């Protein structure tokens, strides 16, 4: 069964052929510019109380990145510039826990991105980021209502324009915060170093553009962003989306210098005396006589060049074979019979591909040789395949050739195996 499969595979290889897509890979240098925006969420000592959560004081942020990619686009190093705001507040019936702040920030950083590249036909690439950022902060707090009267937080949870006392119970007015941060916050940090750690997804739009969604958590080295020192450094989260433009520079081939173009004009690679620039038949065999266009002479005009013509004086209009010999009616009849027999045998095998079919074809070939009293002349290039030297190529001998092709023990090609199979059916 294995032998049958091997033979069938060889026939399939011949019928279908080999195809190989060749893709020219050109080295490219990437510089990417990314512009994006998102929201900043503060994580520090403030942020507790009724109606307060991490997302109560979300603030906008914007950034610009210039990135250079290397290591086959698996790593990117980028310069980062960002603008945004951090804000947070707390709300409590404890009048000492109603602080708030807002800080305008400017960031400068150096980041590394690690891209988890996948198959080229999948346009989504996850990535991880880290780096170092230096952030300047300009921090203020909201202490006054409409820039005038102070906020007074009463123990009943209300905000009023007068200090809490029994006498002011009736005189005071209930007010609400205007969220205008008009007063510099004493004790707040004016700068901070941070290490951002993030992840995201890059979505390729086309060769030039990419869309990104991600988030980076900044671990700062200060506990003073909110002016409250409580034992742990402040942190903040930046969630963003951005658009990337890739500036692609394709590697140029090195220019050839010191080229003798006059020598190129005189090249005659096949040595037939006709320069390659005007030679209409390049590759003419050495010694073949050619005309003024570099094409081999065909004196008798039978379509076969003189250097291959085994019958130099063929009559005009005669049919010839590839050696220039005249094809007779008897030769045509013989070829017709041979082709018909080959077609019949190949159809027999294709309709019932089995060892039984092959054995029947082997038997028919033997019977034909016996009844005719002569064996088919095996072409020289196939004689080595006749391992038992009986003058016939059998299916078992074809299988041996195919085995040798796969294990490299012979010099057969797919085309030569195909020709051998054709001869097998024609015997």
Buried (B, 14 or more C-beta within 10 A) or exposed (E): EEBBEBBBEBBEBBEEEEEEEEEEEEEEEBBBBBEBBBBBBBBBBBBEBEEBEEEBBBBEBBBBBBBEBEEEEBBBBBBBEBBBBBBBBBBBBEEEEBBBBBBBBBBEBEBBBBBEBEEEEEBEBBBBBEBBBEBBBBBBBBBBBEEEBEBBBBEEEBBBBBEBEEEBEEEBEEBEBEEBBEBEBEEBBEEBBBBBBBBBEBBBEEEEEBBBBBBBBBBBEBBBBBBBBEEEBBBBBBBBEBEBEBEEEEEEEEEEEEEEEEEEEEEBEBEBEBBBEEBEBEEBEEEBEBEEEBBBEBEBEBEBBBBEBEBEEBEEEBEBBEEBBEEEEEEEEEEEEBEEBBEEBBEBBEEEBEEEBBEBBBEBBBEBBEEEEEBBEBEEEBEBBBEEEEBBBBBBBBBBBBBBBEEEEBEBEEEBBBBBBEBBBBB
